[in-house]
Amino acid sequence: MANGSRNGPARRASDRGRYGRLSRELVLASALELVDQEGLSALSMRRLGAELGVEAMALYRYAEGKDALLDGLVEALYLELEARLEAGGEPVPVAGLAWRAGLHRIARATYDVCLAHPQAVPLLATRLLAVPLARRPAAVLRDHERVLALLRQAGFDEVTASAVFRAFTAWLLGYVTVELRPMVDNPDETDPAFRLGLHRLSAKELPTLRETAAALAVRGGPEGLAAGLDALLDSFTSGAPSAASG
């Protein structure tokens, strides 16, 4: 007997929860909040449904499964990036803006988004490694377009622009990843050496690391991000008069 034939059509899981009727935006925002508070390991369709006050099945209208939900979190991060770029009434970088200034704006906004949502940052690597270009969320593709358009407007040809794009992306995401690596071993310790757990590192086998650990524990911040980005861009523009100096 077909499911539901005895008692009428099968009931569809309601998507009206404690916050009213669901929307994709609400689902993704709630998922991101859950990850911010408890980490990626806490995220599941069942747990998210409980947070929203709906059955887990109701969420499948907005994300086909766990992977789609994770891709949605990447989308949410890039949507927040766009919002930050547009904050203060300034347009997202377009033709007419100095290309270096545009790249610095994008880099700084990305940095700020990542520091606001450190638990979700690993998805910027893991999910984009799993999703081919044409299937990435629209907000991610707009970010790619934004960077590449600035580079082409600067006078870089297609091949060089793609090389700068790769280097820019690698520096930005790599820098953020290093910034967010945990360094403190015991936050209750007041002595810097014990706070970092240097006693766990062999003085014989790792003398340079032990000596440098305290400096590594200090974040480079936006200043380090900008300095490294300028050094990277300089390597592409030195001796290349066709590229704008902006």
N, C-alpha and C positions, 0 to 999 in steps of 0.2 A: 504494500500500500504506500502510495506516495506520501512523503512527509507533509503533514498538515492537512491531508484530505479529510480526516475525520472531524477536525475541529476548525475547518476553514483554512484559508491560505496560511502558509508558514509566516510567523511574525518576523518582521524585519527589525533588527536591533535599532532602538531609538538613538538618535544623535542629539537628544535634548538632555543636557546634563545640568550640573549646578551653576554653570555660567550661561545658561540658555542654549540655543541651538548652536551646534559646532560650526566652525568654518576652518578652512585650511590654515588661515593665519593664526587662529586661536590654538589649533592643534600643534603647530610648529612652535609657537611662542611658549606654550606649556611644556613641550618637550625640551626646549632649550633651557627653560627655567629649572626643570628637573635635573638636567645634566649639569647645569651651573652649580646646583646645590649638592648633588650626590654623585656626580661622575657618570661617565658613559655606561658603566656596568649596571647602573640602576635602571637604565632605560629599557623598557619592554612595552609591547602593546597593552598587556594586561595592567602593568603599573601605570602607564599613562592614562588608560581608561579610568582607573580608579581615581587618579588625580582630577580628572575632568568630570567624574560622576556619571560615566556611561560604561556600557559593556565594551570590551575590547573589540568586538566585531564591528561596532559602529565606526571605529577609526579607519577601517579598511576602505571607506569611501574617500578618504583624504590621503592615505598612504597605503600602497598595496601590500606592504610588509615591512619588516624591520629594516631592510636595506633601503627601501624607498623613504622610510622615516629618517634614516641617517642622511640620505641625500637631501632631504628637506631641511635638515639642520644646517648643512652646508649652504643651501639656498638662503636660509634665514640670516646667516652670518654675512653673506654678500649683499643682501638687502639692507642690512644695518650699515654696511660699508657705504652703499649708495646714499643712505640717509645722512650719514656723517659728511660725505662729500658735498651734499646739497645744503647742509646746515648753514645758517647765516645768510641765506639768499644767494650764495655763490653757486654758479652752475658747475655741474660735473665737467671735468676738463674736456674742452672741445677745441676746434680750430681757433687760432688766434691767441691762445695762452702759450707762454713759453714752455717748451716741452719738458725742461728739467723741473720747472716749478710744478707742472702737472704731475710728473712722476713722484716728486717729493710729497705732494698732497695725497696721492694714492697710497704711497708707502706709509705715511704717518697715520692716515685713517685706518688702514689695515692693521697696523700695529696696535692702535687703540681698541679696535674691535677684538683682536685676539687677547689682549690683556684683560678685557672686560669679560671674556668667555674662555678662560684657559682650559677648562675641561673639554671643550668642544674642538679645540685647535687640532688635535690629532686627525680629525676627520678631513682636514684640508689636504692631508697627504693620503690617508688610507682610502677615502672614497674617490678622490680624483685619480688615484691609481687604478681604480676598478671600473671607472666610467669613461668610455671613449668621448672624444671631443663633442661630437654632434648630439650626444645624449646628456650632456651636463646641464644643470639648471640654467634657466635664461639669465639669471642675475650673474652667474659665473661667466657666461659667454659675453655678457655686456662688459664685464671687467676686462676680459681678454681684448675685446674690441677697443675699449677705452685706451689701454696701454699701447696697443699696436697702432692705433690712429695717431697718437701723439708722436710715436717714433717715425711714422711715414711722413707726417707733417714736418718733422724736423729735417727731412731730407735723406734719411736712411733708405737704402733700397730694400727690396723685399727680403733678401737673404740676410743682410746685416740687421734689419729690424727684428727678424725672428731670433737672431743670436742675442741681441740686446734684451728682447722679451724673455728669453730663457734665463739669462743671467740675472735680470731684474727679479724675476719670480723666485729663482733659487736663493738669491741673497735675502730677499724679504722674508720668505717662509723659513729659511735656515736661521736667520737672525732671531726671529720670534721664537723658534723652537729652542734655541740655546738660552734665550732670556727666561723661558718658562721652565727650564730644567730645575728640579729641586736641588738645593745645595745644603740646606740645614738638616743636620742629623738629629739634633736634640734641641728643640726650641726653648726648653726650660733652662738650658745652660747659659750662664752669663759669660763664661770664658770663651773667647772666639774659637780657640782651637778645639775645645770640647763641643762647642755648639755645632761646628762643622764636622765633627767626628774625625779629626786628623789622626787621632790615635789608632784609627782603623786602617790607615794607609801606611805601608811599609816605608820607613825612612831610608832603607837600603835600596829597595827596588823602585821606589817612586819619589825620589828626592825633589825633583823639579815640580811635580804635581803638588806635593805638600807645601812647597815654598810659594807656589802661585795660587793655591786654593782660595785664600782670603780675597785676592783680587778678582778671581773668577766669580766669587759669590756676589760681587757688586754688579748690578745690572748696568749695561751700557746705555740704556734708555734711548729716547728719541734722538739724542745727539750722536750716539754711536751709530744708530741706523742711518742718519743723514750723512755722516762722514764716510761711512762705508759705501753708501750709494753713490756719492760724488766720486769717490776713488774708482768705483766700477765704471761709471759713465765716462770718466776721463780716459779710461783705457780704450774706449771705443771712439772717442772723438779726437784724440791726439793725432795730428797729421791727417785728419779727415775734414777738409774744409767744406765738403758738401753738406755736412750735418750742421744744423743751426747751433749756435753757442748758447742759446737761451737757457 
